[in-house]
Amino acid sequence: MSSEPWLVVIDPQVIFADPSSDWASPEFEAAADVIEPLLPAFGDRVLVTRWLPTASREGSWGEYFAAWPFADVPAEDRLYDLVSRAAT
């Protein structure tokens, strides 16, 4: 196993980037501007995660999506797409 460091980019998705989303981060673009120049230094050691809702609405997930109904869409919805900067 390589001891080289990895860059992990967590959930760079439309749901967190689009200003019209209730989950938008006002600092999303600023964070992306810091992350993007790091990518070449890590080459193929970049891991990009993507959060997806579970199919189950049992237990706490039911309460969660009841509180945030805009996010209660299928995992294939564009809200869960990676932003274009991260999709390459």
Secondary structure, 3 states (H helix, E strand, C coil): CCCCCCEEECCCEHHHHCCCCCCCCCCHHHHHHHHHHHHHHHCCCEEECCCCCCCCCCHHHHHHHHHCHHHCCCCCCHHHCECCCCCC
